[in-house]
Amino acid sequence: MRTSALLYPWDVVGDPDAPARIADLGVRQVTLAAAYHSTRALTPRHPARRIVTAEHAAVLYPPDANRWAGRALRPYRQAWIASDDAFAEAADALAAAGLDVHSWVVLAHNSRLGAEHPGTSVVNAYGDRYPWAPCIARPEVRAYLVDLAAEAAVRDGARGTELESCGWYGFAHLHAHDKVAGVGLGDAAQYLMSLCFCVVCRAGYAGQGLDAEELGAAVRRALEPVWAGSGAPDAGWDAVGKLLGAGLAEATLRWRTEAARGLQEAVTGAVRAAAPPGFQVLLHADPAPYRCGANVGVDPGHILSVADGVVLPCTGTDAAREAVLGPFAGGDGVIAANLTVVRGMGGSPDTLERDAAHAASLGANQLRLYHAGLASDPDLAAVAGALSRLG
């Protein structure tokens, strides 16, 4: 199977040994970040540093001044790598080592955008804003994300792109110093806490025959047992219906699906319009349509008619892989199983060969490995061994 390792430009820039080290793993491709959210990351083999602190969401290339002139919502430039174009510098070095480069673009996840433009953020049923989660139903947010995708995806040297967070973001964030684990939130409570009640979404609910005030009150009532410690119902979409009521739940999902599909169709269209022929467009996705976050919820049939394929979260048990890959069985296009290979981040490089074979038996035709820059030397050695046996 074709295998790509995910990588940041700062893993390569300033480290002349990095491209060969990645190629020696046995991968043919690198998925290289061009636009990314804030993070603190190790660079365990870099000759000049061990930590990169990306203080805010940023693009890792010089944005086109003409494209963004006069616009309130515009991408932020990175300032933590000493490079005028970190993406291009890393991409050139990786290509010289014989690796195909595809861009990796994070879209609807940007805390600085929400802090500086609070009106763009998701607003929950209690009136709390999520600055990390731009509301994708808002026209100004959609216009920004569409242009960002077209610019960040189609960089010189990139032969394709993978779009992360191309849909709804919500309550879950992995925010720095998160203190939100005191009450266990299952699938249903996570969904209810992710529903947006900004003015645009209120109008969207009205289009589904819902009164936004009544819906908000219903959401708050549904969450009361969770706050009281009664626990959330079982996981899955049925659990949402148990908390909120099936009719209300379905109506909210119809609105959110409409908004997400509109964004995904606009983004993929803009990327293709900007890209050369044969440029591949993949989305990080989850087959449960109500899910939000990095791997956005999609309908498999619809998304495979829009994009060239999907990258799916496949780390974990056999049952977890079956749940994610099963709905895509028989679908045309790229079905890439994303497997974490960093032990310290819950990955299992020692079972990569077996996990990849299991994913292939379920219909996966490519692999993604998260994350070649963050992995330890023993993690990378295990990856190289597994890939050599997989052929």
N, C-alpha and C positions, 0 to 999 in steps of 0.2 A: 504494500500500500504506500502511496505517496505520503510522506510525513513532513510536517513543518514544525519547526521550533519557534515558539514565541520569544521575542527579544525586545529590549529597549535600545535606542541608539546609544545611550550612555554605557551600555555593556561593551560597545565596540569602539566608540570614539576614544582615542588615546591608548588603546590596547591593540598593538599590531598583531598579537597572537590570537585574538578572539575569532576572526573569520575561519582560520584553519581549524581551531578547536571545535567550532560548531560543525564545520563540514566533516570532521573526523567522527562525529557522532553517527554518521550514516544518514542524515537527513538530506533532502534535495532542495528544501525551501526554508526560508525564514519569514515569519510574520512579524514585521517590524513596526513598532509604534510610531505613528505620525501625529496623532492627537490623543492626549491621555489625561486622566484625572490626577488630582493631587495624590502623592504617595511618598513613602519613605522606603527606599530599597537598598538592599545589600548589593555590592559589586565584589564578590569574594575573591576574584582572580585579577582584578584590575591593578596594573602596576603603580597607579598614582592615588587611588582612593579605595575606600571600603563602603562608604555610604553616599547615596544621592538623596537629597531632600527636594522633591518637586513640590513647591509650596502651594501651587494652585493648578487647576486644569490649564493646559497650554498646548499649543501646537509646537512641534519640534522641527519646524522649517520656517522660513520667512513668509508670512502671509502676504497676499497680493494687496497692496495699498489701494489700488483702484477698485477692487471688488468691495472693499469694506469702507471706503471713504464716506463719511457722513452718517454712518449707521451706528445706532446706540449699542446693538448687540453685535459683537465682533470677537474673534478669537484673541486670546492672550498669548504673547510670545514667552517662551521659556527663557530663564536666565541662569540656569544651574549647570549648563554644559558650555564650555568655552568653544563654541562653534557657531558660525553664522548660519549654517544649515546642517544640523546634527543628523537629520534623517538622510539627506543626500550623502553626507560623509560616510555614515555607516553603511548605507545601501551600496555605495560604490565599492567599499572594501569587501562586503559580503559577496557581491557579484564577481569580483576578481578572484574569489576563492571557489567559484563555480556554483554558487547558490542562487536560486531564483528568489527574488524579493517581492513580497506582497505587503501592502500597507495594512496597518491595524489602527482603526479609527474609533475612538470612544465618543459617542454623541451626547445623549441626554443624561449626562452626569457631570455637573460642574458647579461646585460650591461657590466659587468666586462670582460666577454669573448671577447666582441667586442672592448673594450678599450685596452686590452692587445694583442689581435690578430686581428687587424683591417681588415686584408684580409679575415676574415670569415664573414663579415657583408654584409647585403643587401645594394646595392648602387642604388640610384634612378636615374631618367633620367637626373638630373642636376649634377650628380657626388657626391652628398652628401651621406655619409655613415650613417647607422642607427646602432650604436653599440649595441643597445638592441635587434636587430633582426638578428640572425645568418642565413645566406642563406642556406636553407635546400637542395639546389641542389648541393652544394659543397661536394665532397666525404669525405673530412676530417671532415666536420661538421656532415654529416650523420653517419659516423663511431662513432663519439663521442656521438651523441644522441642515437644511438642504444644501445651502451654499458651503457650509463647513465640510460636509461630506464630499461634495464634488471637488473641493480644493485639496483637502487632506488625503483623500483616497488616491487621486491621480497625480502622484509625484513622479518625477523623472526616475526611471529605473524600476518602478513598480509594475508588475505584470498582472496584478489583481489586488483586491482589497478584502478585508474582513471588518464588518461594521458591528461594533458592540454597542449595547444600549440604544438600539434603533427602535425605540418604543417607549412604553411607560417605565419610569423609575418611581420608587415609592418610599415606604417607611425604612426598609432595610438599606443600610448605607455602608457599614463597616467604617464608620466615622472615627477619626482620631479620638481616643479616650471615650469610646462609647460606654454609656452606663444605662443600658436599656434591657439587660437580661434579668432584672428582678422579677418580672412577670413573664411567664412563658407565653409567647404568641405563636400559635400554629398557623397553618395556611390561611384559615378563614380570617383570623384576627389581623394577620398581615395584609390581606386583601382589603379589609374594611379600613384599616389605618392608611392604606395607600390610595383610597378613593379621593379624587380631587374635587374641591368645592369652590374653585375660582369662578369668576363671572362667566367665563366661556364654558366651563364644564356644567355650571348650573343651567345654562341655556341648552347644552347638549342633553342633559337629563330631561329637560322639558320636552325636547323633541322625541323622547322615548315615552312620553306620557307621565313623567314623574314630576312632583313638586319638590324642588331642591330642599326647601326647609323641612318638609316632612321626611324626605329621605335622610337628611342629616340627623334628625331626631331619631329615626329608626336605627341608623348606624350606631349612635351613642347608646341607645337602649340595648342593642345587640351586644355591645362590648362590655356592658356592666358586669355580667358574670365573669368575664375574663379578668377585669380589674379586682373583682372580689375574691379571686383565687379559685374559682370553680374550675378553671381550666378551659381550654378550647376544645371543640369537637375534633373528631378524627380529621386527618389531612385529606386534601382533595377538594374538588369543586363542590361536591355534595355538602361538605362541611360549611361552606359559605351560605348555602341555602338554608341550612339548619339554623344558623345564627340570624341571618337577615330576612329569610323568607325567600322561597325559590323565585317568585315573580319579580321582586325587587332586585334580587341578585342578577337574574338574567337581563333585566333592563339596563343595569349599570354596565354589564359586560358588553352588551350590544353597542353602547356609546363608546366605550373604551376601545373595542375592536375596530369600530369605524375610524376613530382617530388614529389608531396605530397603523391600520392598513393604509390610510391616506399618507401618513408620513413615510412608510416603507416604500410605497409605490413612487412617491415623489423623490425620495432619496436615491433609489436605484436608478430611476430615470435620469436624474441629474448626473450621477456618476457615469452612466453609460454615455450620455451626451458629451461629457468632457474627456472620455477615455478613448484610446485607440481600439481598433477591432480586436476581439479576442480577450479583452480585459475581463477578468473573472470577478464577480461580485457575490460575496457570501455574507450571511447574517449570523451572528451568535444568537441562538434561539433555544426555546423550550417548547415542547408540543402542548403544554397546558396553557390555553389562551389567556387565563387570568393571571399568570405569573408576570412579575415585573422585575427589573433590575438589569444586570449585565446581559443575561440571557433572556431576552424578552419573550413573552408568551405569543405564540403564533398558531394559526391553523396550518398544518403541514401541506395540505393541497394548495392553499392559497400562496404560501410563501415560496413554494417551489415553482409556482407559475410566475413569480415576480423576480426572484433572485436566481443565481446559478447554483445555489445550494445553501447549506447551513453548517454551522459549527455547534455541536451539542455537548453539554456537560456530562461526561461519562465516567468521572471518578467515583469510586465507591463500590457498592455490592453489585452482583449480577442482576439482582432485581431492579436496582436503580438504573442500570444501563438498559435493561429491557423496557422499562417504563418510558425512557427517553427516546430510544431508537425504534421501538415497536411501531409507533404511529407513522414513521417515515418509511417503513418497509415497502419496497417496490416503487418508491418514488424516483423520478428521474433527477439527475444532477448530483452534485457533490454532497455526500453525507459524511462529515468529518467528526470523528469521535475525539473530544478534547479530554486528555488524561493528564492530571497533575502528577509531575514526577519529582516534586520537591518534598522530601519526607517531613520537613518541619512545617509544611503547609497542608498536611493531610494527604500527601501523595504517596504512591507506592511504586517506585521505580523497579523494585525487585520483582513485581508481578506484571510488569509492562507487557512482556511477551504474551502471557496468558490473557491479560485484560484486552489487549489489542486483538487477539484471535477471537475472543468472545464477542467483541464489538463487530468484527468482520462477519461473524456468523449471524449477526442481527441486521446486517445490511450496510454497515459503515464501509466506505470505500477509500477513506483517507484518515490520517491521524494528525492531531495537533498535540504538541507537548508543552505544557505549562510548568516551568518556565526555564529556558536554558541559561539565562543570566543569573537567576536566583538560586539555582541548584548548587549543591556542594559537589566537590570532586567525586566522592563515592556515588552520589546520585547520578552524575554524568557517566561514570564508568558503567553503572548498571544499565543506563539507557543505551549506551553504545553496544554493550553485549546483547541486549534484547533485540535491537534493530539489526544487528549482524545475523542473528538467528531467524528473524522474520523475513529477511531477504528483501 
